[in-house]
Amino acid sequence: MRKCAVALIVLLAACAKSAPPRSSAADTLTRRQKDSILGASRLPGARGIRGALSAQDSAAARSARVDSIQ
């Protein structure tokens, strides 16, 4: 009897609906926007983030130039 009760509790717990995740305004930002905000800050490592964003922009521009040739 005790095993049946435990099995029933486990089964009910497995079937229970979880609460939907709450979204906030910060969740609407893209990764790029978040990195730009961090890069503009005075936090340690912000200069590295700005450099990475600059390198990403350069690579995207180079890729666009190569794509326009073909």
MDTraj code that builds the backbone (N, CA, C; nanometers):
import mdtraj as md
import numpy as np

residues = "MET ARG LYS CYS ALA VAL ALA LEU ILE VAL LEU LEU ALA ALA CYS ALA LYS SER ALA PRO PRO ARG SER SER ALA ALA ASP THR LEU THR ARG ARG GLN LYS ASP SER ILE LEU GLY ALA SER ARG LEU PRO GLY ALA ARG GLY ILE ARG GLY ALA LEU SER ALA GLN ASP SER ALA ALA ALA ARG SER ALA ARG VAL ASP SER ILE GLN".split()
xyz = np.array([
    [0.0827, -0.1187, 0.0000],
    [0.0000, 0.0000, 0.0000],
    [0.0871, 0.1250, 0.0000],
    [0.1926, 0.1191, 0.0790],
    [0.2808, 0.2353, 0.0900],
    [0.3508, 0.2619, -0.0430],
    [0.3903, 0.1550, -0.1132],
    [0.4551, 0.1711, -0.2431],
    [0.3607, 0.2341, -0.3443],
    [0.2358, 0.1984, -0.3394],
    [0.1362, 0.2575, -0.4300],
    [0.1190, 0.4062, -0.4029],
    [0.1190, 0.4434, -0.2769],
    [0.1042, 0.5844, -0.2413],
    [0.2243, 0.6647, -0.2897],
    [0.3433, 0.6112, -0.2730],
    [0.4651, 0.6793, -0.3187],
    [0.4646, 0.6906, -0.4708],
    [0.4266, 0.5823, -0.5383],
    [0.4209, 0.5838, -0.6840],
    [0.3184, 0.6861, -0.7335],
    [0.2067, 0.6980, -0.6659],
    [0.1041, 0.7943, -0.7030],
    [0.1546, 0.9378, -0.6858],
    [0.2241, 0.9627, -0.5763],
    [0.2784, 1.0968, -0.5517],
    [0.3818, 1.1320, -0.6585],
    [0.4688, 1.0378, -0.6916],
    [0.5706, 1.0615, -0.7946],
    [0.5035, 1.0862, -0.9293],
    [0.4019, 1.0104, -0.9600],
    [0.3302, 1.0266, -1.0861],
    [0.2619, 1.1622, -1.0933],
    [0.1982, 1.2040, -0.9860],
    [0.1322, 1.3351, -0.9844],
    [0.2325, 1.4490, -0.9937],
    [0.3464, 1.4335, -0.9295],
    [0.4496, 1.5368, -0.9358],
    [0.5068, 1.5479, -1.0771],
    [0.5204, 1.4358, -1.1453],
    [0.5744, 1.4369, -1.2808],
    [0.4764, 1.4991, -1.3802],
    [0.3487, 1.4877, -1.3540],
    [0.2472, 1.5396, -1.4453],
    [0.2062, 1.6832, -1.4143],
    [0.2546, 1.7371, -1.3060],
    [0.2147, 1.8729, -1.2669],
    [0.2697, 1.9748, -1.3664],
    [0.1904, 2.0753, -1.3938],
    [0.2334, 2.1815, -1.4844],
    [0.3241, 2.2764, -1.4088],
    [0.4289, 2.3168, -1.4773],
    [0.5175, 2.4148, -1.4151],
    [0.4699, 2.5545, -1.4545],
    [0.5068, 2.6499, -1.3745],
    [0.4676, 2.7883, -1.4015],
    [0.5414, 2.8378, -1.5254],
    [0.4750, 2.9163, -1.6094],
    [0.5427, 2.9677, -1.7282],
    [0.6534, 3.0644, -1.6864],
    [0.7628, 3.0647, -1.7599],
    [0.8723, 3.1541, -1.7223],
    [0.8313, 3.3004, -1.7382],
    [0.8724, 3.3793, -1.6412],
    [0.8406, 3.5211, -1.6471],
    [0.9402, 3.5901, -1.7393],
    [0.8913, 3.6725, -1.8272],
    [0.9811, 3.7474, -1.9138],
    [0.9925, 3.8891, -1.8620],
    [1.1092, 3.9430, -1.8779],
    [1.1303, 4.0802, -1.8351],
    [1.1767, 4.1617, -1.9545],
    [1.1882, 4.2894, -1.9337],
    [1.2299, 4.3775, -2.0429],
    [1.3704, 4.3435, -2.0889],
    [1.4557, 4.2966, -1.9997],
    [1.5926, 4.2620, -2.0371],
    [1.5967, 4.1422, -2.1307],
    [1.4954, 4.0584, -2.1276],
    [1.4927, 3.9417, -2.2150],
    [1.4662, 3.9797, -2.3601],
    [1.4189, 4.0994, -2.3847],
    [1.3891, 4.1403, -2.5208],
    [1.5127, 4.1928, -2.5937],
    [1.6221, 4.2143, -2.5210],
    [1.7442, 4.2629, -2.5828],
    [1.8179, 4.1482, -2.6510],
    [1.8784, 4.1791, -2.7644],
    [1.9591, 4.0784, -2.8326],
    [2.0941, 4.0676, -2.7633],
    [2.1675, 3.9655, -2.7969],
    [2.3013, 3.9471, -2.7396],
    [2.3905, 4.0659, -2.7759],
    [2.3757, 4.1134, -2.8988],
    [2.4556, 4.2272, -2.9456],
    [2.4248, 4.3529, -2.8633],
    [2.2978, 4.3763, -2.8363],
    [2.2590, 4.4937, -2.7585],
    [2.3126, 4.4841, -2.6154],
    [2.3066, 4.3662, -2.5573],
    [2.3597, 4.3483, -2.4227],
    [2.5105, 4.3721, -2.4201],
    [2.5806, 4.3204, -2.5223],
    [2.7247, 4.3398, -2.5285],
    [2.7602, 4.4869, -2.5498],
    [2.6810, 4.5583, -2.6276],
    [2.7054, 4.7005, -2.6486],
    [2.6894, 4.7784, -2.5188],
    [2.5897, 4.7428, -2.4417],
    [2.5676, 4.8091, -2.3129],
    [2.6858, 4.7822, -2.2200],
    [2.7312, 4.6577, -2.2153],
    [2.8451, 4.6247, -2.1306],
    [2.9724, 4.6929, -2.1804],
    [2.9901, 4.6998, -2.3121],
    [3.1082, 4.7631, -2.3685],
    [3.1141, 4.9116, -2.3395],
    [2.9993, 4.9746, -2.3269],
    [2.9946, 5.1181, -2.2981],
    [3.0146, 5.1475, -2.1502],
    [3.0110, 5.0462, -2.0683],
    [3.0260, 5.0679, -1.9244],
    [3.1727, 5.0844, -1.8880],
    [3.1954, 5.1146, -1.7633],
    [3.3322, 5.1300, -1.7140],
    [3.3763, 5.0071, -1.6350],
    [3.3107, 4.8960, -1.6584],
    [3.3459, 4.7719, -1.5895],
    [3.4792, 4.7173, -1.6416],
    [3.5507, 4.6430, -1.5586],
    [3.6729, 4.5786, -1.6070],
    [3.6399, 4.4826, -1.7219],
    [3.7157, 4.4896, -1.8279],
    [3.6929, 4.4034, -1.9431],
    [3.6037, 4.4648, -2.0486],
    [3.5500, 4.5826, -2.0226],
    [3.4608, 4.6461, -2.1195],
    [3.5352, 4.6805, -2.2484],
    [3.6610, 4.7158, -2.2350],
    [3.7400, 4.7490, -2.3538],
    [3.7557, 4.6264, -2.4431],
    [3.7689, 4.5109, -2.3831],
    [3.7773, 4.3868, -2.4605],
    [3.6482, 4.3568, -2.5343],
    [3.5361, 4.3866, -2.4722],
    [3.4064, 4.3661, -2.5371],
    [3.3927, 4.4596, -2.6560],
    [3.4342, 4.5864, -2.6371],
    [3.4296, 4.6815, -2.7491],
    [3.5180, 4.6340, -2.8640],
    [3.6345, 4.5808, -2.8318],
    [3.7240, 4.5287, -2.9354],
    [3.6634, 4.4098, -3.0088],
    [3.5969, 4.3223, -2.9347],
    [3.5332, 4.2059, -2.9970],
    [3.4188, 4.2491, -3.0880],
    [3.3420, 4.3484, -3.0449],
    [3.2331, 4.3985, -3.1290],
    [3.2886, 4.4634, -3.2559],
    [3.3984, 4.5351, -3.2416],
    [3.4612, 4.5977, -3.3577],
    [3.5114, 4.4915, -3.4554],
    [3.5727, 4.3865, -3.4037],
    [3.6195, 4.2773, -3.4892],
    [3.5030, 4.2069, -3.5579],
    [3.3935, 4.1924, -3.4878],
    [3.2745, 4.1303, -3.5468],
    [3.2183, 4.2167, -3.6589],
    [3.2160, 4.3479, -3.6375],
    [3.1690, 4.4391, -3.7413],
    [3.2586, 4.4333, -3.8652],
    [3.3896, 4.4287, -3.8416],
    [3.4835, 4.4212, -3.9530],
    [3.4646, 4.2923, -4.0326],
    [3.4477, 4.1827, -3.9629],
    [3.4274, 4.0541, -4.0308],
    [3.2968, 4.0529, -4.1089],
    [3.1923, 4.1125, -4.0537],
    [3.0635, 4.1177, -4.1238],
    [3.0737, 4.2046, -4.2482],
    [3.1446, 4.3174, -4.2375],
    [3.1615, 4.4049, -4.3539],
    [3.2439, 4.3357, -4.4621],
    [3.3488, 4.2661, -4.4211],
    [3.4318, 4.1933, -4.5172],
    [3.3507, 4.0845, -4.5854],
    [3.2709, 4.0143, -4.5094],
    [3.1864, 3.9090, -4.5658],
    [3.0847, 3.9659, -4.6633],
    [3.0299, 4.0814, -4.6307],
    [2.9330, 4.1448, -4.7208],
    [3.0003, 4.1868, -4.8512],
    [3.1255, 4.2367, -4.8422],
    [3.1977, 4.2741, -4.9643],
    [3.2251, 4.1530, -5.0505],
    [3.2646, 4.0427, -4.9889],
    [3.2928, 3.9207, -5.0642],
    [3.1650, 3.8670, -5.1276],
    [3.0547, 3.8724, -5.0545],
    [2.9282, 3.8233, -5.1087],
    [2.8796, 3.9079, -5.2261],
    [2.9084, 4.0376, -5.2229],
    [2.8616, 4.1244, -5.3316],
    [2.9405, 4.1025, -5.4597],
    [3.0618, 4.0490, -5.4503],
    [3.1426, 4.0223, -5.5690],
    [3.0861, 3.9054, -5.6464],
    [3.0408, 3.8051, -5.5756],
    [2.9947, 3.6826, -5.6426],
    [2.8617, 3.7003, -5.6986],
])
top = md.Topology()
chain = top.add_chain()
for i, resn in enumerate(residues, 1):
    res = top.add_residue(resn, chain, resSeq=i)
    for name in ("N", "CA", "C"):
        top.add_atom(name, md.element.get_by_symbol(name[0]), res)
traj = md.Trajectory(xyz[None], top)
